[in-house]
Amino acid sequence: MLFQCSPPPPRLWPRPARTAVPRAEARRAGQAVSGAPTNGAAGIVPAVLHYYERFVRGAGPDGIVRFLLTAAAIGVLFKENASISGAEVGCQGEVGSACSMAAAGLAEVLGGTPEQVENAAEIGIEHNLGLTCDPVGGLVQIPCIERNAVASLKAITAARMAIHGDGVHHVSLDKAIKTMRETGADMKDKYKETARGGLAVNVIEC
């Protein structure tokens, strides 16, 4: 596995991280993965879905379908109203969108109201706004793999926060998506999957 430091052994990682990293590693190794919404963010939705299956009482096939349909609906909102491409809006469009999708899916199967589900999705993207796409060596490895793990934990936190609220929130999902699109438009091209800025130039692979 490719890490920026010597990590603790996987058995000590939070469970969602243990699920997200192997899926991101599979994509790096050239194995077939399901983009959710993209290959670079393919570990997040499966990791949170696995969390639901393993740790949420009453989880079952119907819940899995509801989780995936909700996540997909949120993904469509990002694709139609902004972008899910790191080359267009930076990593906020890939990992950020996936985090939002996973948060919404989990909030739905936790029994959230539509307002709480929207709130979960909004929290998921709001705290990924401005995330650049600056892969070291131009490869979807560093920092992408660890970002999948961290975003899966963010998504679970976002869903739990939303479920413990009443659905009332100051920032709507629509406004957060609009902000992501505008932030991506303002972002310099070197931070959009070109490997010409950020970590890609400050961490040199030998």
Steps between C-alpha positions, in 0.01 A plus 500: 500500500616854429491735798663831578625367834525170683136434593378291791409143405160472326345321799531830691331712233133598529290238321389725209864586424584130491228459237573811293874448458487152340244624248717798412802267482309270264443791266871591518591142411289518186217283624143574398317726746168678493547876481300657779488754348856461360780246514714732710231511769382141460568394860273742686144390421586127538673566833200683645262240359709231670477697825121500464488124438728415791407751768146632449231292667235380256721535193381291207455481122227765495726739685785435259275591207381818675858593588620460142200676343542796735874519436440482125241779513748727677767407246270606216455841665877550502545382143217712360562817702879502543743219416635170631826539309830581669618642168218756510457596867778326691462218751200668661308370198613142555565431868271785606209374291554141617508610864174686451339202324604257772384733777157536341468125445584425861267769634217349295544150642541638852142622468569861411237736367557650154625815674749302708618308195560826315680636803728196511584543131569868551732437795682239292585743221537818707805364678666394177459833318824619342664156500761491225590214270880479520601134467867427562660371183173553316371172641176441692689387811631778726302674646198336338496168686516656846240756397257214436553374855465843662194593293320180601536604865387852414189361331403294805554800725292721268212251501507462879509877550206549265294225664548659840376834366152603396583545133519878523834630371643830380665376179290307250643220286420701187706794627788271596502342153489846339792603720694191393445584134613860550800396707601255229471771235727727705754225572820513298543224243814373673275375782271307266652158438797635304773405754642851452419640846452421867632171632581389148792747481595509868525123542733368231489128426846354432 
